[in-house]
Amino acid sequence: MATAALPTLQHSDIACLAASAARLPAFVTIPKPWCVRLMTRAHHIMSDFSPTSLAVLTWALGKLNMGLRSDFSDKLIRRCRECIGSTSPRALSLLLHGLVGVKAQPDGVSLGVIVARVHKLTRQFDGWELSMCLWGLVRLR
């Protein structure tokens, strides 16, 4: 499953591949070693992730029930803080849903930055996006 290509994949490729794996039917088992290799590649290029790719990756890892090592989680949350200012309403709602799914525990400063972005985008959210943001914020607090 794209194992040979993993070392050359870019952030958008990794996010798409993870999302595709997460959408497979329940009877298809994704090998954990493959997921770990995908996460290792993501960890190495985390600073390249766009807000959308970061949101999709986070959602997919949660859907795949992948636990995050603390160093991966810290880097993921740091990247969220770095790019939160350019996150779209859809990506922000997906990101919050994903953070809950991977059982991330953002520190108070990171959560404050996320809350500020949700507040700034409030009028731009559709119903689904707003409900996902609120659900995510309640679960992360």
C-alpha positions in Angstrom: 0.0 0.0 0.0 2.3 2.8 -1.3 5.0 1.7 1.1 7.9 2.2 -1.3 6.8 5.7 -2.1 6.4 6.9 1.5 9.8 8.5 1.8 9.1 10.8 -1.2 5.5 11.7 -0.4 4.6 15.4 0.3 2.2 16.6 3.0 -0.9 16.6 0.7 0.0 13.1 -0.5 0.2 11.9 3.1 -3.1 13.5 4.0 -4.9 12.0 1.0 -3.4 8.6 1.6 -4.3 8.6 5.3 -7.9 9.8 4.4 -8.3 7.1 1.8 -7.2 4.4 4.3 -9.6 5.8 6.9 -12.5 5.6 4.5 -12.0 1.9 3.7 -14.8 -0.4 4.7 -14.6 -1.8 8.3 -13.8 -5.3 7.0 -10.5 -4.0 5.5 -7.7 -3.9 8.1 -5.0 -1.3 7.7 -1.7 -2.8 9.0 -0.5 -0.8 12.0 3.2 -0.9 10.8 2.0 0.9 7.6 0.2 3.6 9.6 3.4 4.0 11.8 5.5 4.5 8.6 3.0 7.0 7.3 3.1 8.9 10.7 6.9 8.8 10.7 7.0 10.5 7.3 4.4 13.0 8.4 6.5 13.7 11.6 9.6 14.4 9.4 7.8 17.0 7.2 5.2 18.3 9.7 6.4 21.9 9.2 5.4 21.7 5.5 1.7 20.7 6.2 -0.9 23.2 5.1 -3.9 23.8 7.4 -6.1 21.6 5.2 -3.6 18.8 4.9 -3.0 18.9 8.7 -6.8 18.8 9.3 -7.3 15.8 7.0 -4.3 13.9 8.4 -5.5 14.5 12.0 -9.0 13.4 11.2 -7.8 10.3 9.3 -5.5 9.3 12.2 -8.3 9.6 14.6 -10.6 7.5 12.3 -7.8 4.9 12.1 -7.6 4.8 15.9 -4.0 5.6 15.9 -2.6 6.7 19.2 0.0 9.5 19.0 3.4 9.5 20.7 3.9 12.6 22.7 6.6 14.0 20.4 4.2 13.6 17.4 1.3 15.1 19.3 3.5 18.1 20.4 4.7 18.7 16.9 1.1 18.4 15.5 -0.3 20.9 18.1 2.7 23.3 17.5 2.0 23.2 13.7 -1.7 23.8 14.4 -0.8 27.0 16.3 1.6 28.1 13.5 -1.0 27.8 10.7 -4.3 28.4 12.5 -4.5 32.0 11.2 -5.0 30.7 7.6 -7.3 27.8 8.5 -10.6 27.8 6.7 -13.9 27.1 8.5 -14.1 23.6 7.0 -10.4 22.7 7.9 -10.8 24.1 11.4 -13.9 22.0 12.1 -12.2 18.9 10.7 -9.0 19.7 12.7 -11.0 20.0 16.0 -12.8 16.7 15.2 -9.4 15.1 14.5 -7.7 16.4 17.6 -10.5 14.7 19.7 -10.2 11.5 17.6 -6.4 11.2 18.3 -6.9 12.1 21.9 -4.7 15.2 21.7 -4.4 17.4 24.7 -3.5 20.9 23.6 -2.1 23.2 26.3 -4.0 26.2 27.4 -2.2 28.6 25.0 -2.8 26.4 22.0 -6.5 25.9 22.9 -6.8 29.7 23.4 -5.4 30.2 19.9 -7.9 27.7 18.5 -10.8 29.3 20.3 -9.8 32.8 19.0 -9.8 31.4 15.5 -13.2 29.8 16.0 -14.5 33.1 17.3 -13.1 35.0 14.3 -14.7 32.6 11.8 -18.0 32.3 13.6 -20.1 34.0 10.9 -18.4 32.0 8.2 -19.3 28.5 9.5 -22.1 26.5 8.1 -24.2 24.5 10.5 -22.1 21.3 10.3 -18.8 23.2 10.7 -20.0 25.1 13.7 -21.4 22.0 15.4 -18.1 20.1 14.8 -16.1 23.0 16.2 -18.3 23.3 19.3 -18.3 19.6 19.8 -14.5 19.5 19.5 -13.9 22.4 21.8 -16.1 20.8 24.5 -14.3 17.5 24.2 -10.8 19.1 24.3 -11.4 21.3 27.3 
